[in-house]
Amino acid sequence: MGDPLDRLTIRGFKSIRELENFEIKSLNMLIGANGTGKSNLIAFFRLLQALINGNLNDYVRDSGGISDLLFNGRRVTKRLKFETRFGSRGYRFTIEPGPSEGCALTDEARYYGHGMTKWWELGDSPDGQPLLVKEAKEKAHGAQYSKPVYESIASWKIYHFHDTSETAAMRHAEIVQDNKTLRFDASNIAPFLRRLKKRDEETYQEILQSCKLVIPYLDDFLLDVESFGPKKKVALSWRAKGSDYPMQPYHFSDGSIRFICLATALLQPDPPSSLIIDEPELGLHPAAISILAELIQNASKRTQLIVATQSPALIDNFSVEDVVVVNRKRGASTFERLNEEDYRAWLESYSVGELWSKNVISGGPVYE
């Protein structure tokens, strides 16, 4: 799985003009108004994972081109710079804009802090494929330093369960073989749960019991394999309490199916080094939000959690020091981890969510 990310530097990326040596803990609840930059921090994780998977140019193209990734465009920002630290190891790199909307990967370096305590320059990539990844995969000299970083980033799971519409993949059958890991949009939720039911009954029951707390009429998932031509597929069919009629995925409400996906992601065995979730509270009943918060807290004991939210009800379940407030100042995103000492007197009368709603913890709309 690798070590979790514990320090991060970003310069010139989207609304993030400068984020220097920022500490990432085991639990990080990002709060802030619309447009402050929470999603842009999550976009960094997508960029880095695309980079080490060899898909940097695809990521840049799908983001609208390199100009759209530069803070305030080319006239203000000449290049993107990033630095990550994973315990005693690290990785830094620069992305240079090309003459059109492409880019080049330059100034790669890896870090090892035990004995060496220095950055080792890897150089410029001739083809956009990271030299760190090449070193790690080819077991070249220095692979013992680059491989743990590569494995950590490669393991990241970035979940986005916003689309629960009738056409959402999670509501449709998927091939039974797509069951190794839960995909970013839970498109393979049924085969993944079926695998757990067959191979890890304890985890499956944990997920099921958590879902029953939010969906009290749920008895069990059915997860039967059906033939679709030459392919074998499975859908998230289920049985209601007191009935033997097989219910279908479209019978779940938006909030119910989203919670099933969240519970599965947070309770999955062998979690990644870091798990990133964007606005998990969408469409959930207040009682479900409290259960979600408990799942997040428990998951943070097994893996690193980075969660972007706009829900005071969700934040109410966490300590002040779990919270990172995202604001926008002079057009740039700022990230501030809170200190409980600064709010001790307030917390005697108010919850964390109430302090945010009252703007005692700043994070509401800012009119510049």
C-alpha positions as CSV (number, residue, x, y, z in Angstrom):
1,M,0.0,0.0,0.0
2,G,2.8,2.4,0.7
3,D,3.1,5.4,3.1
4,P,0.4,8.1,3.2
5,L,1.1,11.6,2.0
6,D,2.1,13.8,4.8
7,R,3.4,17.0,3.2
8,L,2.4,18.8,0.1
9,T,3.5,21.8,-1.9
10,I,1.6,23.2,-4.9
11,R,2.5,26.3,-6.9
12,G,0.4,27.8,-9.7
13,F,-2.3,25.1,-10.1
14,K,-5.8,26.3,-10.8
15,S,-6.9,28.6,-7.9
16,I,-4.0,27.4,-5.8
17,R,-1.3,30.1,-6.2
18,E,0.9,28.8,-3.4
19,L,0.4,26.0,-0.9
20,E,3.7,25.5,0.9
21,N,4.7,22.3,2.8
22,F,1.1,21.8,4.0
23,E,0.6,19.0,6.5
24,I,-1.8,16.2,5.5
25,K,-2.9,14.1,8.5
26,S,-4.8,10.8,8.8
27,L,-8.1,12.7,8.8
28,N,-8.6,15.9,6.8
29,M,-12.1,17.4,6.5
30,L,-12.0,20.2,3.9
31,I,-14.7,22.9,4.4
32,G,-15.4,26.1,2.5
33,A,-17.9,27.9,0.3
34,N,-18.5,27.2,-3.3
35,G,-15.6,28.2,-5.5
36,T,-13.0,28.5,-2.7
37,G,-10.8,25.7,-4.1
38,K,-11.7,22.4,-2.3
39,S,-12.3,20.6,-5.6
40,N,-9.1,22.0,-7.0
41,L,-7.1,20.3,-4.2
42,I,-8.9,17.1,-5.1
43,A,-8.0,17.8,-8.8
44,F,-4.3,17.7,-7.8
45,F,-4.7,14.1,-6.6
46,R,-6.3,13.2,-9.9
47,L,-3.5,15.0,-11.8
48,L,-0.7,13.1,-9.9
49,Q,-2.4,9.8,-10.3
50,A,-2.9,10.5,-14.1
51,L,0.8,11.4,-14.2
52,I,2.1,8.2,-12.7
53,N,-0.3,6.1,-14.8
54,G,1.2,7.7,-18.0
55,N,-1.9,9.7,-18.7
56,L,-0.8,13.3,-18.0
57,N,-1.5,14.6,-21.5
58,D,-5.0,13.0,-21.5
59,Y,-5.6,14.7,-18.1
60,V,-4.5,18.1,-19.4
61,R,-6.6,17.7,-22.6
62,D,-9.7,16.7,-20.7
63,S,-9.2,19.7,-18.3
64,G,-9.4,22.1,-21.3
65,G,-5.6,22.4,-22.0
66,I,-2.7,23.6,-19.9
67,S,-3.8,27.2,-19.9
68,D,-6.8,26.3,-17.8
69,L,-4.6,24.6,-15.2
70,L,-2.3,27.6,-14.7
71,F,-3.2,30.0,-11.9
72,N,-4.7,33.0,-13.7
73,G,-3.4,31.8,-17.1
74,R,-0.1,32.0,-18.8
75,R,0.5,35.7,-18.3
76,V,0.6,35.2,-14.5
77,T,1.9,31.6,-14.1
78,K,4.8,30.3,-16.2
79,R,4.8,26.7,-14.9
80,L,3.4,24.3,-12.4
81,K,5.5,23.1,-9.5
82,F,4.6,20.2,-7.1
83,E,6.4,18.5,-4.2
84,T,5.1,15.6,-2.2
85,R,6.5,13.8,0.9
86,F,5.6,10.3,2.1
87,G,7.4,9.8,5.4
88,S,11.1,9.6,4.6
89,R,10.5,9.6,0.8
90,G,9.3,12.2,-1.6
91,Y,8.7,13.2,-5.2
92,R,8.8,16.6,-6.9
93,F,8.3,17.7,-10.5
94,T,7.5,20.6,-12.8
95,I,5.0,20.8,-15.6
96,E,6.0,23.3,-18.3
97,P,3.4,24.6,-20.7
98,G,3.9,23.8,-24.4
99,P,3.5,26.2,-27.4
100,S,-0.1,25.2,-27.8
101,E,-2.2,23.5,-25.0
102,G,0.2,20.6,-24.3
103,C,2.9,20.4,-21.7
104,A,6.2,18.8,-20.7
105,L,7.3,17.0,-17.5
106,T,10.6,18.4,-16.2
107,D,12.8,18.7,-13.1
108,E,11.8,15.3,-11.6
109,A,13.5,14.4,-8.3
110,R,13.0,11.9,-5.6
111,Y,13.8,12.3,-1.9
112,Y,15.0,9.9,0.7
113,G,15.4,11.3,4.3
114,H,17.3,8.5,6.2
115,G,21.0,9.1,6.0
116,M,20.9,10.9,2.6
117,T,18.5,13.6,3.5
118,K,18.5,15.1,0.1
119,W,16.8,15.3,-3.3
120,W,18.1,13.2,-6.1
121,E,17.6,14.8,-9.5
122,L,16.1,12.5,-12.1
123,G,15.9,15.2,-14.9
124,D,13.4,15.9,-17.7
125,S,11.2,13.3,-19.2
126,P,11.7,13.0,-23.0
127,D,8.3,11.5,-23.7
128,G,6.1,12.7,-20.8
129,Q,6.4,9.4,-19.0
130,P,7.6,9.9,-15.4
131,L,11.2,8.9,-14.8
132,L,10.3,8.0,-11.2
133,V,7.9,5.4,-12.5
134,K,10.4,4.0,-15.0
135,E,13.0,3.7,-12.3
136,A,10.5,1.9,-10.0
137,K,9.1,-0.5,-12.6
138,E,12.5,-1.4,-14.2
139,K,14.1,-2.0,-10.8
140,A,16.9,0.4,-11.7
141,H,19.4,1.9,-9.3
142,G,17.4,3.9,-6.8
143,A,14.2,1.8,-7.2
144,Q,14.1,1.2,-3.5
145,Y,13.5,5.0,-3.1
146,S,11.1,5.5,-6.0
147,K,9.0,2.3,-5.8
148,P,7.3,3.1,-2.4
149,V,6.3,6.5,-3.7
150,Y,4.9,5.1,-6.9
151,E,3.0,2.4,-5.1
152,S,1.5,4.9,-2.6
153,I,0.2,7.2,-5.4
154,A,-1.0,4.3,-7.6
155,S,-3.1,3.0,-4.7
156,W,-5.0,6.2,-4.2
157,K,-8.8,6.0,-4.6
158,I,-10.6,9.2,-5.5
159,Y,-14.4,8.6,-5.2
160,H,-17.2,10.8,-6.6
161,F,-20.6,9.3,-6.2
162,H,-22.6,12.3,-7.4
163,D,-24.3,10.6,-10.3
164,T,-27.1,8.4,-9.0
165,S,-29.5,9.0,-11.9
166,E,-31.3,6.3,-13.8
167,T,-28.4,6.1,-16.3
168,A,-25.7,5.9,-13.6
169,A,-23.5,2.8,-14.0
170,M,-24.0,1.8,-10.4
171,R,-27.7,1.1,-11.2
172,H,-26.8,-1.2,-14.0
173,A,-25.3,-4.7,-14.4
174,E,-21.5,-5.0,-14.7
175,I,-19.4,-8.0,-15.8
176,V,-18.8,-10.3,-12.8
177,Q,-15.0,-10.2,-13.4
178,D,-14.8,-6.5,-12.6
179,N,-14.5,-7.1,-8.9
180,K,-11.0,-6.4,-7.7
181,T,-11.3,-2.8,-6.5
182,L,-14.3,-0.4,-6.2
183,R,-14.2,2.0,-9.1
184,F,-14.3,5.8,-8.6
185,D,-18.0,6.1,-9.5
186,A,-19.0,2.7,-8.0
187,S,-19.8,1.4,-11.5
188,N,-18.8,-2.1,-10.4
189,I,-20.5,-2.0,-6.9
190,A,-22.4,-5.2,-7.5
191,P,-19.5,-7.5,-8.6
192,F,-17.3,-5.9,-5.9
193,L,-19.9,-6.7,-3.2
194,R,-20.4,-10.2,-4.6
195,R,-16.7,-10.9,-4.3
196,L,-16.7,-9.8,-0.7
197,K,-19.8,-11.9,0.1
198,K,-18.0,-15.0,-1.3
199,R,-14.5,-14.3,0.1
200,D,-14.8,-11.9,3.0
201,E,-18.1,-12.5,4.8
202,E,-17.1,-10.4,7.8
203,T,-16.5,-7.3,5.7
204,Y,-19.6,-7.9,3.7
205,Q,-21.7,-8.2,6.8
206,E,-20.2,-4.9,8.1
207,I,-21.2,-3.1,5.0
208,L,-24.7,-4.7,5.0
209,Q,-25.4,-3.8,8.7
210,S,-24.2,-0.2,8.1
211,C,-26.5,0.1,5.2
212,K,-29.4,-1.3,7.2
213,L,-29.0,1.5,9.7
214,V,-29.8,3.9,7.0
215,I,-32.1,1.7,4.9
216,P,-34.1,-0.2,7.6
217,Y,-36.3,-2.0,5.0
218,L,-33.2,-3.6,3.4
219,D,-32.8,-7.3,4.2
220,D,-29.9,-8.4,2.0
221,F,-28.3,-7.9,-1.4
222,L,-29.1,-10.7,-3.9
223,L,-26.2,-10.2,-6.4
224,D,-27.2,-13.0,-8.7
225,V,-25.2,-13.6,-11.9
226,E,-27.1,-13.4,-15.1
227,S,-26.2,-14.0,-18.7
228,F,-26.1,-11.1,-21.2
229,G,-25.1,-12.9,-24.4
230,P,-21.6,-14.3,-23.9
231,K,-21.0,-12.2,-20.8
232,K,-21.9,-12.9,-17.2
233,K,-23.1,-9.8,-15.3
234,V,-24.4,-8.9,-11.9
235,A,-26.6,-6.0,-10.7
236,L,-27.3,-4.5,-7.3
237,S,-30.6,-6.4,-6.8
238,W,-31.9,-6.7,-3.3
239,R,-34.6,-8.1,-1.0
240,A,-36.8,-6.0,1.3
241,K,-37.7,-7.3,4.7
242,G,-40.8,-9.4,4.8
243,S,-40.8,-9.9,1.0
244,D,-39.3,-12.5,-1.4
245,Y,-39.7,-10.2,-4.4
246,P,-36.4,-9.4,-6.0
247,M,-36.0,-5.5,-6.0
248,Q,-33.9,-3.9,-8.6
249,P,-31.2,-1.1,-8.4
250,Y,-33.7,1.5,-9.7
251,H,-35.9,0.8,-6.6
252,F,-33.2,2.5,-4.4
253,S,-33.6,6.2,-3.7
254,D,-30.6,8.4,-4.7
255,G,-29.6,8.8,-1.1
256,S,-29.8,5.1,-0.4
257,I,-27.7,3.9,-3.3
258,R,-25.2,6.7,-2.6
259,F,-24.8,5.5,1.0
260,I,-24.3,1.9,-0.1
261,C,-21.4,3.1,-2.3
262,L,-20.0,5.2,0.6
263,A,-20.2,2.4,3.1
264,T,-18.5,0.0,0.7
265,A,-15.7,2.4,-0.1
266,L,-15.1,3.2,3.6
267,L,-15.3,-0.4,4.8
268,Q,-13.4,-2.0,2.0
269,P,-10.6,-4.4,3.1
270,D,-7.0,-3.6,2.2
271,P,-7.7,0.2,1.8
272,P,-5.4,2.4,-0.3
273,S,-2.7,4.6,1.3
274,S,-5.1,7.6,0.8
275,L,-8.8,7.7,0.2
276,I,-10.3,11.0,-1.2
277,I,-14.1,11.7,-1.3
278,D,-15.8,14.7,-2.7
279,E,-19.0,15.9,-1.0
280,P,-20.2,12.5,0.4
281,E,-23.2,14.1,2.2
282,L,-25.1,14.9,-1.0
283,G,-28.7,13.6,-0.7
284,L,-28.3,12.0,2.7
285,H,-30.8,12.2,5.5
286,P,-29.4,13.8,8.7
287,A,-29.4,10.5,10.5
288,A,-27.4,8.9,7.7
289,I,-24.9,11.7,7.9
290,S,-24.1,10.8,11.5
291,I,-23.5,7.2,10.5
292,L,-21.4,8.3,7.6
293,A,-19.3,10.4,10.0
294,E,-18.7,7.3,12.2
295,L,-17.6,5.3,9.1
296,I,-15.2,8.1,8.1
297,Q,-13.7,8.3,11.6
298,N,-13.2,4.5,11.7
299,A,-11.7,4.4,8.2
300,S,-9.2,7.1,9.1
301,K,-7.7,4.6,11.6
302,R,-6.8,2.3,8.7
303,T,-6.0,4.7,5.9
304,Q,-5.6,8.4,5.2
305,L,-8.9,10.3,4.6
306,I,-9.3,13.5,2.6
307,V,-13.0,14.6,2.5
308,A,-14.4,17.8,0.9
309,T,-17.7,18.8,2.4
310,Q,-20.2,21.7,2.7
311,S,-22.2,20.1,5.5
312,P,-22.2,21.6,9.0
313,A,-24.1,18.4,10.1
314,L,-21.2,16.3,9.0
315,I,-18.5,18.6,10.4
316,D,-20.4,18.5,13.8
317,N,-19.1,14.9,14.3
318,F,-15.4,15.8,14.1
319,S,-12.9,17.7,16.2
320,V,-11.6,21.2,15.3
321,E,-8.2,19.8,14.5
322,D,-9.6,17.5,11.8
323,V,-10.9,20.5,9.9
324,V,-9.1,22.4,7.1
325,V,-10.8,25.6,6.1
326,V,-10.5,26.6,2.5
327,N,-11.0,30.3,1.7
328,R,-10.4,32.6,-1.3
329,K,-8.2,35.7,-0.7
330,R,-7.2,38.0,-3.5
331,G,-8.3,35.4,-6.0
332,A,-6.2,32.6,-4.6
333,S,-7.2,29.6,-2.5
334,T,-5.9,29.4,1.1
335,F,-5.8,26.3,3.3
336,E,-5.7,26.6,7.1
337,R,-5.8,23.7,9.5
338,L,-7.6,24.8,12.7
339,N,-6.2,24.7,16.2
340,E,-8.6,23.6,19.0
341,E,-7.1,26.1,21.5
342,D,-8.3,29.0,19.4
343,Y,-11.9,27.8,19.7
344,R,-12.0,26.3,23.2
345,A,-14.3,28.9,24.7
346,W,-16.7,28.8,21.8
347,L,-16.9,25.0,21.9
348,E,-18.3,25.1,25.4
349,S,-21.6,26.4,23.9
350,Y,-21.5,25.5,20.2
351,S,-20.6,22.6,17.9
352,V,-18.0,22.8,15.2
353,G,-20.7,22.9,12.5
354,E,-22.5,25.7,14.3
355,L,-19.3,27.7,14.5
356,W,-18.8,27.3,10.8
357,S,-22.4,28.3,10.1
358,K,-22.0,31.4,12.2
359,N,-18.8,32.2,10.4
360,V,-16.8,32.1,13.7
361,I,-14.8,29.5,11.7
362,S,-14.4,31.4,8.5
363,G,-15.4,29.5,5.4
364,G,-18.5,31.1,4.0
365,P,-18.8,33.2,0.8
366,V,-16.3,36.0,0.5
367,Y,-17.1,38.9,-1.8
368,E,-13.9,40.3,-3.3
